Amino acid sequence: MARRVFFSFHYDEDITRAQVVRNSDVTKDWDPNAPVDHATWEEIKRKGDENVKRWINQQLDGAGVTAILIGAYTYTRKFVLYEVERSFELGKGLLGIRIHQIKNFQKQTAWPGANPLDVVKTKEPMWPGSTLMNDRPLSAKFKTYDWVSDNGYLNFSKWAEEAARLAGR
């Protein structure tokens, strides 16, 4: 069963790598949401943070899984962190995919940055029935893979299904 996937990534730094992932399933009858070109993204951002958040919320509507495409600086992007937090609040499946080994247009790879699923935390009881709360990273529940090392081209659909299952979808 194909799932609608929202792709979260650092646009300026990783658009080339993100397109490799997003376009990989085109030949396998996958239906990812349409990419946003640079001019459209800049226009959305120019209208302010609240407009960006509205646009993100519209894009998340109908998606069952959010795939965070993790490059060197993804964890530093406020809108990526918002997308991860909002996806979790909405009960979406979350899936980290390291893309630093994918070459960009200049044939360069990047270093592996921090995982946003380690950065974004949720409050959960320390044990069942406890009123004491503990910060728990989302990576404790959701998985992260490496696009190159873990053969994302062949496994992406399985990863998306697993993320949805982990979210109870």
Backbone as CSV, one residue per row, in Angstrom:
resi,resn,N_x,N_y,N_z,CA_x,CA_y,CA_z,C_x,C_y,C_z
1,MET,0.837,-1.179,0.000,0.000,0.000,0.000,0.883,1.244,0.000
2,ALA,0.734,2.095,-0.978,1.517,3.321,-1.055,0.957,4.346,-0.079
3,ARG,1.835,5.010,0.609,1.463,6.040,1.575,1.881,7.394,1.040
4,ARG,1.094,8.406,1.348,1.494,9.759,1.002,2.537,10.185,2.025
5,VAL,3.667,10.648,1.532,4.792,10.999,2.382,5.098,12.486,2.222
6,PHE,5.256,13.158,3.348,5.732,14.535,3.364,7.234,14.475,3.586
7,PHE,8.004,15.194,2.766,9.463,15.187,2.869,9.928,16.483,3.525
8,SER,10.657,16.345,4.606,11.200,17.467,5.358,12.709,17.476,5.163
9,PHE,13.266,18.632,4.769,14.704,18.719,4.534,15.148,20.177,4.484
10,HIS,16.441,20.386,4.547,17.054,21.719,4.450,17.121,22.048,2.955
11,TYR,16.245,22.940,2.518,16.085,23.198,1.085,17.393,23.635,0.426
12,ASP,17.997,24.706,0.921,19.175,25.258,0.249,20.352,24.285,0.220
13,GLU,20.542,23.564,1.284,21.700,22.676,1.403,21.503,21.332,0.695
14,ASP,20.276,20.813,0.704,20.077,19.419,0.318,19.051,19.176,-0.791
15,ILE,18.675,20.184,-1.544,17.644,19.972,-2.568,18.058,18.900,-3.576
16,THR,19.316,18.880,-3.982,19.768,17.874,-4.949,19.613,16.469,-4.377
17,ARG,20.070,16.290,-3.154,19.978,14.982,-2.504,18.516,14.601,-2.255
18,ALA,17.718,15.581,-1.854,16.294,15.318,-1.604,15.593,14.871,-2.883
19,GLN,15.944,15.455,-3.997,15.315,15.071,-5.262,15.655,13.631,-5.643
20,VAL,16.859,13.185,-5.309,17.218,11.785,-5.566,16.252,10.871,-4.820
21,VAL,16.013,11.174,-3.553,15.118,10.348,-2.746,13.688,10.474,-3.255
22,ARG,13.226,11.685,-3.446,11.837,11.914,-3.843,11.521,11.304,-5.206
23,ASN,12.467,11.333,-6.113,12.226,10.825,-7.456,12.497,9.335,-7.599
24,SER,13.084,8.712,-6.605,13.470,7.309,-6.730,12.284,6.382,-6.906
25,ASP,11.169,6.721,-6.323,10.019,5.837,-6.406,9.081,6.162,-7.565
26,VAL,9.409,7.163,-8.359,8.561,7.499,-9.498,8.413,6.305,-10.430
27,THR,9.513,5.597,-10.642,9.461,4.445,-11.549,8.834,3.226,-10.887
28,LYS,8.587,3.294,-9.569,7.979,2.166,-8.870,6.542,2.486,-8.471
29,ASP,5.914,3.415,-9.176,4.506,3.750,-8.974,4.228,4.337,-7.588
30,TRP,5.163,5.100,-7.050,4.975,5.806,-5.778,4.435,7.188,-6.100
31,ASP,3.661,7.755,-5.217,3.057,9.050,-5.482,3.460,10.075,-4.427
32,PRO,4.718,10.565,-4.444,5.122,11.562,-3.458,4.479,12.903,-3.761
33,ASN,4.341,13.735,-2.717,3.791,15.066,-2.959,4.735,15.840,-3.866
34,ALA,4.172,16.736,-4.641,4.936,17.457,-5.655,6.021,18.323,-5.025
35,PRO,7.196,18.365,-5.654,8.267,19.197,-5.129,7.942,20.684,-5.260
36,VAL,8.541,21.467,-4.407,8.369,22.913,-4.441,9.628,23.499,-5.045
37,ASP,9.468,24.365,-6.049,10.652,24.970,-6.638,11.159,26.109,-5.747
38,HIS,12.373,26.548,-6.019,13.031,27.546,-5.183,12.245,28.855,-5.127
39,ALA,11.739,29.302,-6.250,10.993,30.562,-6.286,9.732,30.485,-5.422
40,THR,9.029,29.370,-5.498,7.817,29.192,-4.691,8.165,29.179,-3.209
41,TRP,9.213,28.453,-2.839,9.626,28.390,-1.434,10.015,29.769,-0.920
42,GLU,10.762,30.534,-1.717,11.168,31.882,-1.296,9.947,32.785,-1.126
43,GLU,8.959,32.655,-1.983,7.729,33.445,-1.872,6.971,33.084,-0.595
44,ILE,6.895,31.812,-0.282,6.232,31.363,0.947,6.961,31.945,2.162
45,LYS,8.286,31.853,2.189,9.073,32.353,3.318,8.969,33.868,3.468
46,ARG,8.910,34.576,2.353,8.857,36.038,2.368,7.620,36.562,3.102
47,LYS,6.571,35.755,3.136,5.319,36.172,3.769,5.311,35.935,5.274
48,GLY,6.408,35.422,5.828,6.534,35.295,7.273,6.375,33.878,7.793
49,ASP,6.820,33.705,9.042,6.831,32.395,9.674,5.448,31.767,9.784
50,GLU,4.449,32.559,10.127,3.100,32.000,10.272,2.577,31.494,8.930
51,ASN,2.909,32.170,7.847,2.517,31.714,6.514,3.217,30.396,6.170
52,VAL,4.503,30.289,6.534,5.246,29.050,6.293,4.595,27.903,7.067
53,LYS,4.244,28.155,8.320,3.620,27.108,9.133,2.266,26.699,8.564
54,ARG,1.499,27.661,8.075,0.210,27.327,7.427,0.445,26.435,6.209
55,TRP,1.446,26.795,5.403,1.761,26.010,4.203,2.187,24.598,4.606
56,ILE,3.042,24.486,5.623,3.485,23.169,6.095,2.282,22.352,6.550
57,ASN,1.405,22.962,7.329,0.220,22.250,7.828,-0.648,21.756,6.676
58,GLN,-0.780,22.544,5.626,-1.550,22.110,4.449,-0.865,20.929,3.769
59,GLN,0.456,20.958,3.687,1.194,19.867,3.051,1.109,18.583,3.875
60,LEU,1.068,18.726,5.193,0.969,17.556,6.065,-0.409,16.910,6.012
61,ASP,-1.416,17.698,5.652,-2.777,17.180,5.588,-2.843,16.052,4.556
62,GLY,-3.255,14.902,4.988,-3.368,13.757,4.083,-2.136,12.877,4.031
63,ALA,-1.014,13.368,4.530,0.195,12.540,4.566,0.136,11.648,5.796
64,GLY,0.536,10.408,5.638,0.563,9.492,6.773,1.925,9.396,7.416
65,VAL,2.961,9.810,6.667,4.337,9.680,7.129,5.103,10.946,6.762
66,THR,5.966,11.372,7.671,6.913,12.447,7.376,8.300,11.830,7.341
67,ALA,8.974,11.966,6.200,10.344,11.492,6.043,11.276,12.680,6.207
68,ILE,12.129,12.626,7.210,13.093,13.688,7.450,14.372,13.290,6.744
69,LEU,14.736,14.048,5.717,15.937,13.767,4.933,17.085,14.504,5.608
70,ILE,17.978,13.753,6.231,18.962,14.307,7.152,20.304,14.529,6.459
71,GLY,20.638,15.794,6.307,21.940,16.195,5.799,22.768,16.785,6.925
72,ALA,23.815,17.490,6.571,24.745,18.023,7.558,24.114,19.034,8.513
73,TYR,23.192,19.861,8.023,22.659,20.954,8.845,21.151,20.881,9.055
74,THR,20.529,19.784,8.715,19.077,19.659,8.801,18.563,19.971,10.201
75,TYR,19.256,19.495,11.212,18.812,19.662,12.595,18.794,21.128,13.045
76,THR,19.437,22.028,12.295,19.486,23.441,12.680,18.333,24.253,12.103
77,ARG,17.516,23.651,11.265,16.479,24.396,10.551,15.191,24.445,11.359
78,LYS,14.748,25.652,11.688,13.563,25.790,12.545,12.322,25.186,11.917
79,PHE,12.178,25.273,10.593,10.976,24.723,9.984,11.029,23.202,9.891
80,VAL,12.206,22.626,9.764,12.323,21.163,9.826,11.896,20.699,11.214
81,LEU,12.396,21.367,12.241,12.024,20.978,13.609,10.523,21.176,13.832
82,TYR,9.949,22.235,13.259,8.502,22.431,13.352,7.769,21.282,12.656
83,GLU,8.239,20.889,11.471,7.598,19.796,10.733,7.634,18.491,11.522
84,VAL,8.751,18.224,12.178,8.872,17.010,12.984,7.914,17.079,14.173
85,GLU,7.932,18.192,14.899,7.047,18.352,16.059,5.583,18.265,15.658
86,ARG,5.226,18.972,14.606,3.823,18.994,14.158,3.389,17.614,13.669
87,SER,4.256,16.928,12.953,3.937,15.576,12.482,3.668,14.648,13.651
88,PHE,4.498,14.740,14.692,4.299,13.907,15.872,2.970,14.252,16.548
89,GLU,2.679,15.551,16.695,1.416,15.988,17.308,0.213,15.438,16.552
90,LEU,0.336,15.352,15.231,-0.770,14.880,14.380,-0.820,13.358,14.283
91,GLY,0.110,12.665,14.908,0.114,11.201,14.886,0.643,10.603,13.600
92,LYS,1.451,11.360,12.868,2.056,10.849,11.625,3.212,9.913,11.965
93,GLY,3.483,8.988,11.075,4.689,8.196,11.210,5.882,9.074,10.891
94,LEU,6.976,8.850,11.565,8.204,9.617,11.319,9.303,8.656,10.897
95,LEU,10.114,9.117,9.972,11.153,8.288,9.388,12.355,9.169,9.099
96,GLY,13.497,8.861,9.700,14.725,9.585,9.396,15.485,8.873,8.290
97,ILE,15.961,9.644,7.328,16.774,9.072,6.249,18.012,9.942,6.080
98,ARG,19.160,9.380,6.370,20.424,10.104,6.192,20.750,10.158,4.693
99,ILE,20.997,11.368,4.211,21.235,11.558,2.773,22.620,12.135,2.485
100,HIS,23.462,12.239,3.483,24.768,12.886,3.323,25.693,12.170,2.339
101,GLN,25.463,10.877,2.099,26.320,10.140,1.162,25.880,10.284,-0.299
102,ILE,24.701,10.874,-0.522,24.240,11.119,-1.892,25.008,12.323,-2.426
103,LYS,25.531,12.218,-3.617,26.305,13.319,-4.205,25.370,14.416,-4.719
104,ASN,25.791,15.656,-4.517,25.031,16.791,-5.044,25.462,17.058,-6.491
105,PHE,25.001,18.175,-7.070,25.334,18.486,-8.464,26.844,18.666,-8.675
106,GLN,27.556,19.043,-7.620,29.008,19.209,-7.717,29.749,17.900,-7.420
107,LYS,28.995,16.802,-7.336,29.562,15.464,-7.068,30.204,15.382,-5.684
108,GLN,29.659,16.152,-4.726,30.190,16.156,-3.374,29.207,15.501,-2.417
109,THR,29.771,14.803,-1.436,28.960,14.291,-0.340,29.106,15.279,0.824
110,ALA,28.421,15.016,1.912,28.484,15.894,3.078,28.811,15.065,4.312
111,TRP,28.971,15.717,5.429,29.181,14.980,6.676,27.824,14.706,7.304
112,PRO,27.736,13.662,8.116,26.439,13.324,8.719,26.120,14.238,9.894
113,GLY,25.116,15.057,9.737,24.705,15.958,10.803,23.875,15.238,11.855
114,ALA,23.539,15.972,12.910,22.715,15.416,13.979,21.330,15.060,13.444
115,ASN,20.729,14.079,14.049,19.420,13.596,13.651,18.337,14.431,14.341
116,PRO,17.446,15.095,13.585,16.359,15.852,14.214,15.483,14.995,15.128
117,LEU,15.419,13.690,14.884,14.643,12.816,15.763,15.327,12.635,17.124
118,ASP,16.618,12.951,17.210,17.315,12.985,18.497,17.113,14.338,19.180
119,VAL,16.935,15.375,18.380,16.814,16.745,18.880,15.422,17.020,19.436
120,VAL,14.389,16.571,18.720,13.012,16.818,19.149,12.633,15.762,20.186
121,LYS,12.130,16.252,21.317,11.799,15.349,22.429,10.339,15.505,22.815
122,THR,9.833,14.471,23.446,8.467,14.474,23.945,8.496,14.136,25.427
123,LYS,7.523,14.628,26.147,7.415,14.310,27.579,6.601,13.024,27.717
124,GLU,7.169,12.060,28.425,6.475,10.802,28.673,6.701,10.390,30.125
125,PRO,5.766,9.636,30.710,5.965,9.156,32.085,7.235,8.313,32.174
126,MET,7.935,8.431,33.284,9.171,7.672,33.478,8.893,6.172,33.512
127,TRP,7.714,5.774,33.984,7.260,4.388,33.966,5.743,4.417,33.918
128,PRO,5.095,3.344,33.522,3.631,3.346,33.421,2.966,3.777,34.728
129,GLY,2.071,4.754,34.622,1.341,5.252,35.777,2.073,6.320,36.573
130,SER,3.308,6.606,36.223,4.095,7.598,36.947,3.650,9.012,36.596
131,THR,3.714,9.908,37.577,3.466,11.322,37.308,4.774,12.044,37.026
132,LEU,5.900,11.376,37.253,7.201,11.949,36.917,7.405,11.825,35.411
133,MET,7.795,12.941,34.793,7.943,12.955,33.342,9.415,12.972,32.953
134,ASN,9.677,12.426,31.790,11.024,12.308,31.278,11.032,12.799,29.830
135,ASP,12.065,13.549,29.447,12.215,13.916,28.039,12.704,12.690,27.288
136,ARG,12.016,12.364,26.222,12.392,11.189,25.428,12.511,11.622,23.973
137,PRO,13.665,11.371,23.342,13.802,11.757,21.935,12.888,10.906,21.052
138,LEU,12.418,11.510,19.979,11.555,10.772,19.056,12.293,9.597,18.412
139,SER,13.613,9.646,18.412,14.395,8.529,17.862,14.247,7.268,18.703
140,ALA,13.742,7.386,19.923,13.501,6.200,20.744,12.316,5.398,20.206
141,LYS,11.450,6.048,19.435,10.276,5.371,18.879,10.407,5.122,17.378
142,PHE,10.958,6.088,16.669,11.020,6.009,15.204,12.442,5.752,14.721
143,LYS,12.554,5.105,13.581,13.848,4.647,13.077,14.461,5.605,12.063
144,THR,15.772,5.494,11.943,16.535,6.265,10.970,17.392,5.291,10.160
145,TYR,17.437,5.543,8.862,18.214,4.716,7.943,19.156,5.606,7.150
146,ASP,20.110,4.991,6.480,21.006,5.695,5.572,20.606,5.318,4.146
147,TRP,20.320,6.321,3.327,19.837,6.080,1.971,20.799,5.198,1.175
148,VAL,22.093,5.462,1.277,23.076,4.717,0.496,23.373,3.362,1.145
149,SER,23.800,3.373,2.387,24.215,2.131,3.064,23.077,1.134,3.242
150,ASP,21.867,1.637,3.472,20.720,0.760,3.710,19.840,0.552,2.475
151,ASN,20.360,0.946,1.307,19.686,0.742,0.025,18.259,1.294,0.013
152,GLY,18.178,2.604,0.181,16.886,3.276,0.212,16.044,3.080,-1.027
153,TYR,16.681,2.983,-2.187,15.909,2.811,-3.414,15.017,1.575,-3.338
154,LEU,15.547,0.495,-2.785,14.768,-0.742,-2.673,13.897,-0.798,-1.420
155,ASN,14.271,-0.057,-0.381,13.619,-0.228,0.918,12.717,0.914,1.365
156,PHE,12.682,2.012,0.636,11.922,3.181,1.080,10.461,2.850,1.393
157,SER,9.806,2.123,0.541,8.392,1.785,0.775,8.215,1.006,2.072
158,LYS,9.118,0.088,2.351,9.054,-0.686,3.603,9.267,0.227,4.804
159,TRP,10.221,1.149,4.686,10.493,2.069,5.784,9.269,2.936,6.083
160,ALA,8.617,3.420,5.023,7.428,4.267,5.206,6.306,3.487,5.877
161,GLU,6.114,2.248,5.470,5.080,1.421,6.091,5.392,1.174,7.557
162,GLU,6.654,0.901,7.862,7.040,0.667,9.250,6.817,1.924,10.097
163,ALA,7.158,3.089,9.565,6.947,4.344,10.293,5.474,4.552,10.592
164,ALA,4.620,4.260,9.621,3.176,4.392,9.821,2.700,3.414,10.905
165,ARG,3.199,2.196,10.870,2.828,1.191,11.862,3.268,1.622,13.260
166,LEU,4.470,2.162,13.385,4.963,2.618,14.688,4.120,3.765,15.248
167,ALA,3.481,4.518,14.369,2.599,5.616,14.800,1.174,5.147,15.022
168,GLY,0.919,3.868,14.747,-0.429,3.339,14.928,-1.371,3.630,13.777
169,ARG,-0.826,3.810,12.581,-1.633,4.111,11.393,-1.812,2.877,10.536
